[in-house]
Amino acid sequence: MYIHELSCDWMDHPFLRNRFLLANDAEIQRIHAAGIRIVIIDTARGLDADAPTVEQAAAATEVEMQDIAARTVRPARVPLGEELERATRIRRQAADLVKNVMTDARLGKAIEVGPVRPVVQSITESILRNPGALTGLLRIKTKDDYTFLHSVSVCTLLVAFCHARGMDDGIVREAGLGALLHDTGKALVPDAILNKPGPLTDEEFAIIRRHPEDGYNILRRSPDIGEIALDITRHHHERIDGSGYPDKLAGGEIGELPKMAAIVDVYDAITADRCYHKGIPAAAALRKLHEWSKFHFDPALVQAFMRCVGIYPVGTLVLLESGRLGVVVEPHESNLLAPKVNVFFHTRRNVYIRPELVDLSRGFGAGGADKIVSHENPVRWNVDPARFMTPA
């Protein structure tokens, strides 16, 4: 059979690529050993199987997504445009802090937690004002700053996730601290491995997989670090079917916050461009998480995360039924399939148009009367959604 897709995060399998022709039983054993329970095959390039087609599987996922979307979300306190400038400063400050932490860890110094807490507090306050501002900005990463901004993204998304679930403020702060520091162990991974554009050898893959335990050992030398942050750092790569690492925990053996951090970590990783793969749109990533939750993640927590960020998260490029392209700028409070969208391009005429804020929850004559047909990859249209995150 021809493997079209391995249904897991790219860092959770040892293969050179997601797509390849199965050559022998040993490759099947490697797939199984990596904790992969579902694969998608291309029947045009290999043997068939008695399984649903890609189209049938996608249609079933969309039905489930529609049900998840019909839930209430918490409205933002301030408009997106008002929060973006503050969020930009916080993003830069947090990334610089993570760089300093990584440098100290690489030099063998104890991590000072004191300077980290005010940054987590700033992230928390921005999330409470408007979660879409910082989360939207943090989806923009380069290959060079990925390691640092990934930590900031995971912190931001986990704080938003915790607040959406009504968790105690003290727990949220500690979770944010752990999320910001969760990849500290990567400071001990040689750059040649961390940024390798080609396939990792089995030995290199084993070194990468040591980073949660390495980070845990680095952080526990700091007197001000708590158990929540240590738990997140050590266990954010565990999976509920026991296929994760470093401790091969399963189900109830994994704490709630590490389970949440695992979801957030993978979501941010697969939406970002890396030296070894292209990121996928946020809306597509949520659908992947939903599919993978059958084995790797807690399904109830994945659904809660989807309601937190929205089926079409702020900053997502979408194609409307009218043929216009737009950027999601605000989720609807009770229908995640009908957000507010800033439209700026007409695909049928292939021209930019005057930006216009469209509320998809409204009917004809009330500024709506349109609907999302699909989420789109900005590369396909050669547009930069970030330019249009602020409504006209």
RAHUDA-V188556 format. One record per backbone hydrogen bond with DSSP energy under -1.0 kcal/mol. CO is the residue of the C=O (numbers start at 0). NH is the residue of the N-H. Records with the same first field share a line. If there is no record, write none. Layout:
# RAHUDA-V188556
CO: NH / NH
This chain:
# RAHUDA-V188556
0: 21
1: 41
2: 19
4: 39
5: 7
8: 11
19: 2
23: 27
24: 28
25: 29
26: 30
27: 31
28: 32
29: 33
30: 35
31: 34
37: 6
39: 3 / 4
41: 44
48: 50
52: 56
53: 57
54: 58
55: 59
56: 60
57: 61
58: 62
59: 63
60: 64
61: 65
62: 66
63: 67
64: 68
68: 70 / 335
78: 82
79: 83
82: 86
83: 87
84: 88
85: 89
86: 90
87: 91
88: 92
89: 93
90: 94
91: 95
92: 96
93: 97
94: 98
95: 99
96: 100
97: 101
98: 102
99: 103
100: 104
101: 105
102: 106
103: 108
104: 107
112: 115 / 116
115: 119
116: 120
117: 121
118: 122
119: 123
120: 124
121: 125
122: 126
123: 127
124: 128
125: 129
128: 76 / 77
129: 132
130: 134
131: 135
132: 136
133: 137
136: 139
144: 148
145: 149
147: 151
148: 152
149: 153
150: 154
151: 155
152: 156
153: 157
154: 158
155: 159
156: 160
157: 161
158: 162
159: 163
160: 164
161: 166
162: 165
167: 171
168: 172
169: 173
170: 174
171: 175
172: 176
173: 177
174: 178
175: 179
176: 180
180: 183
182: 185
183: 186
184: 187
185: 188
189: 192 / 193
190: 194
192: 195
200: 204
201: 205
202: 206
203: 207
204: 208
206: 209
207: 210
209: 213
210: 214
211: 215
212: 216
213: 217
214: 218
215: 219
217: 220
218: 221
221: 224
225: 229
226: 230
227: 231
228: 232
229: 233
230: 234
234: 237
236: 244
238: 241
239: 250
249: 252
250: 253
254: 258
255: 259
256: 260
257: 261
258: 262
259: 263
260: 264
261: 265
262: 266
263: 267
264: 268
265: 269
269: 279
276: 273
280: 284
281: 285
282: 286
283: 287
284: 288
285: 289
286: 290
287: 291
288: 292
290: 293
291: 294 / 295
295: 239
297: 301
298: 302
299: 303
300: 304
301: 305
302: 306
303: 307
304: 308
305: 309
312: 315
315: 327
316: 375
317: 325
318: 372 / 373
319: 322
322: 346
323: 319
324: 343 / 344
325: 317
326: 341
327: 314
329: 339
332: 72
334: 337
338: 359
339: 328 / 329
340: 357
341: 326
342: 355
343: 352
344: 324
345: 349 / 350
350: 345
355: 342
357: 340
358: 361
361: 368
362: 365 / 367
366: 358
370: 320
373: 318
376: 379
377: 381 / 382
383: 386
384: 387
385: 388
